[in-house]
Amino acid sequence: MNTNTATYLSRDVLNQRIHGLLFSRKVTKKALTEALGLSQPTGSKKLNGHVDWSVPELLTVAVVLDTSVAYLIGEVDDDAPLRKTRNAPAREDQGVRAASADLVAGAGLEPATSRL
């Protein structure tokens, strides 16, 4: 299997799992797009597999859909979150952006190539 075939297969798995979780969790595409801070056209392109997802976006999708990135990308078949952190705020209380912010490294931890 070449790299392009593997990329399309993983993109298909990712998009199928996101759509399945949107349905089962009763989350609208509009709500997910808004939580990601994307425009409707960009959100649609990502959800339809025409534009790749970034790691921070996948983390936010996992928080919104109450799952793990490992499930989204096809590494595991259980859609339950892998772990809950004590400090992560509840989605309903403080919003998705606050919850996903705890999952991303803070300033000063950028790779050395970030200043090129």
Secondary structure, DSSP 8 states (H G I E B T S, - for coil): --HHHHHHHHHHHHHHHHHHHHHHTT--HHHHHHHHT--HHHHHHHHTTSS---HHHHHHHHHHTTS-HHHHTTS-S--S-S---SS---HHHHHHHHHHHTTS--TT---GGGG-
